[in-house]
Amino acid sequence: MSEMITPPLPLTVAVSPCPNDTFIFGAWVLGQCAPLPDRTTSFIWEDVQVLNEAAVRKEYDVIKVSAAQALELLDDYVLLPAGGAFSKVHGPKLVTSAFSSSPSGAPRSIAVPGLGTTAAALLRQAWSEPADLIPVRYDQIVDMVLRGEVDAGLLIHESALLLDRYGLSCILDLGRWWGERTDGLPLPLGCILGRRTLRPETLDRITAQIQASLNHASRAPDSIWPLVRALAQELDDEVLRIHIRTYVNQYSRDMGDEGARALEYLGEVVHCQKHTLGCA
C-alpha cells in the first residue's frame, strides 16, 4: 500500500501594494526564493486601512497592519519580528496648501489615511487643536487638500516625501515629534502579524521566509522591480527608491530590542488620554 501524501495547507498573506511591502515580499510572491515546504501561499494586496479592518475580523493568516493597530490585536495574533516598517528619518506629515479654507492656520477638517493607522494615532496626541478626522485612502489625500475639500491632510508613504512637487506646506512633522520624545527611537509605522492558530514552528518559518525574500531583493533588486512599479501609486523610479530606502532597513529584517522598545512606547502613546480631536 502506497504511503499517503499530505497535501500542503493553504496560507493567506495580506500586505499593502506600497513599495516597501512589495520590495520585502516580492521575491516570495514571484517564487524567487524557496517556498514554504508545507504551505500553498496566496497573496492579497490591499490598502493599509482595509488591512487593519481585515485583521480585526481575523480574515488572513499573515497580515501587514499599522503598528498602532497591531498592538490592539495581540490576543489573536503574534507580532513577527520581520517585515515591518520603521523609520528614523521620515514620519507622517500634516500638510496644507494655498487653497486651505482655514486661513488661521488651524485646520478644522483633516483627511487621514484611516482612523486606525499609526499616523492618526500619533496625530491625536500631537495636535492640540480640535478638528474632524476624515478617513480617506492615502493616495487620495493630496488631491483633496489641493482641491480645498479639507483644510489639511495627513500624508504617509511616498506622498509624504513629495511635498515640494505638490506645492504643500508641512505644519506638523510627526517623525520629528516622535524623535524628540523618544530620544531617537525608530518610529514604528507598520508590522506583520501571524495568527496564533498557526503552530510556533510555522510562524518561525514564515519569519525566515520574509527575511529570505528581503535578502534576495536586496541582492537582486532588478528581479523584483517590475512588481514594485506595477503596484505603486507613484511611477517615478527615484521616488520609489527613496521610499524603499526610507522604510526598508535593519528593522525590516529584525526589529530587535530597539524596535520592541519603540513599539512599547507607541503603546503608551496610543493608550494615554487623547486630546480633543474629533474622530468617528
KAHU-V482508 format. One line per field, one symbol per residue. ss: DSSP state (H for helix, E for strand, - for the rest). phi: phi as a letter, one per 20 degrees, with the letter a starting at -180 (. if undefined). psi: psi as a letter, one per 40 degrees, with the letter a starting at -180 (. if undefined). A space follows every 10 residues. Layout:
# KAHU-V482508
ss=???
phi=???
psi=???
This chain:
# KAHU-V482508
ss=--------EE EEEEE---HH HHHHHHHHH- --------EE EEEEE--HHH HHHHHH---- -EEEEEHHHH ------EEEE EEEEEEE--- --EEEE---- --------EE EE-----HHH HHHHHH---- -EEEE--HHH HHHHHH---- -EEEE-HHHH H-HHHH--EE EEEHHHHHHH HH----EEEE EEEEE----H HHHHHHHHHH HHHHHHHHH- -HHHHHHHHH H-----HHHH HHHHHHH--H HHH--HHHHH HHHHHHHHHH H------E--
phi=.fffeeffef cdcdceefgf ffffegffge mecgfffccd eddcdbgfff fgffffelec fcbecfgffg fedffdcdfe fdnecccddd bgcecccfeg ecffndfdcc fceofefggf fffgeedeff aeedfbgged fgffffemfc fbcdeclfff ecfffemdde dbefffgfff edlnffefdb cddcfffffg ffffffgfff ffffgffffc fffdfgfgff effedfgfff ffgfffddbg fffafmffff fffffggfff efgefeffbf
psi=hihhhhiiii hhhhiieidd ddddedddde feihihdfih hhihhiiddd ddddddefdi dhihiidddd eeeedeihhi eieihihedi aihhiiieeh egeeeghehh hifheeiddd ddddddheih ihhhhihdee ddddddeedi diihiiadde efdddefihh ehhddddddd eefeiihhdi ihihheeiid dddddddddd dddddddddg dddedddddd eidhehdddd ddddddehad eddhdadddd dddddddddd eihiafhhi.
